[in-house]
Amino acid sequence: MATIGKVIMEGLKVIDPTVKGIDLIQSFNEYVQNKNIEKLDKINKRLLEDEVSDYEKEKILSGGINTEDYLSFIRAAVNDDEDKKTIIYITFYRNILTNKVKEEKGRLFKMIKDLPYSALELL
């Protein structure tokens, strides 16, 4: 049975097999950070794109955003391993911002986070 350290080091070699030791860990950290930045950028752009009317855009941009809700939304969307669920997070949060979802936000958000894409697709 391998130790967690050995598993991590082997996984890091997939990213860059020429890097060793601490450089390997730094390479992995940079990879994750870049991936998260790209995903965050994509999320913020798509929040105002994709079949969003001018009225909805204005409502999103001029309306008050609850910082706690936004940070929870971003954290969940960026950290979710299922990239297919990103559009579900975006649509859900956009609907909160445009007041299409008023009740049961917490329960619906938890459901999106907890269920796999295949189950959400059936809903």
N, C-alpha and C positions, 0 to 999 in steps of 0.2 A: 504494500500500500504506500503510495507517494505522500509526501508531506505537502501541505498547502503551498509552502514556499517553492518547492520543486514544480508543482503544477503551474503556479504563476509564472515562474521563470520560463518554462516550456511554452506557455501561452504567449509570452512576450516575444519569444524568438520568432513566432509566426509573423509579427509585425515587421521586425528587422533582424534577420538571423546573424548579421555581422556585429551587432552591438552586444556588449557583455556587462555584467554586474550592474552598478548604479546607473550607468548610461542606459541600460536596458529599461530600468524602472522609469527614468526620465523620458525615454522615448514613448513608453506606454502612457505616462501621464500627459504628454503632449498630444498623443493620438486621441485620447479620451477627451481632452479639453477642446481640441479642434473639432471633433465630432459633435460635441455638445454645442459649441458656438455655431456650427453650420446648422444644426437642428433648430436652435433657438432663432436664428435668422430666418429660416424657412417658416417656422411657426408664426413669427410676427408679421412676415410678409403675407402669408396665406390668410391670416386673420382678416385682412382687408381686401383680399382678392377672392376669386372663385365665386361667381354668382352672387356677389354682394351688391345690392342696389346702392345708388348714390345716397338715398335716404338713410339706409342702414349704416353706410360708412360715416356719414355725418353724425349719426346718433352714437356710434362707437367712439369717434374722435372727440365729440363734444361732451359726452356723458362722463359722469364720475366713475372712476375705476376703483374698486375696493382693492387696495394693495395686497391684503392678505389673500383674497380670492385669486388675484392675478399670479402671485408667487406660488400658490398651491397648484394652479393650473400649469404654469411653466415647469415647475419641479416635476410634476407627474408626467407631463408630455415628454420632457427631455429624458427623464430617467426610465421611461417605459421601453423595454426591449423590443416590443412589437411595433415596428415603424408604421405598419398599416393602421394602427390605432391613432396616429397623429391627427389625421383628418377628423376623427371622431372627437378628440379633445378640442380641436379648433372649432368645429361646428357647435359643440356644446357650449364652449365659452362665449362664442359669438352670440349664441341665442340668449345667454345670460345678459350680455351687454346690451342687447336690443330688447330686453324684457319679454322675450318669448318663453323663457323658463323663469318662473317666479317662485314656485313652491317645490319642495323636495330636492333642492339643489344639492344638498349634502349627500343624500341617499343616491341620487343619480350619478354624482361625481364618483362616489365610492364604487358603485357598480361598474362604471367605465374603467376605473383603475384595477378592480379585482378580476373582472371577467376577461377571458382571452378574446381576441378579435373574432374568432370563429363563432363564439357564442353571441357576441354583440351583433354580428352580421345577421343572425337569425331573428333578432328583435325587430 
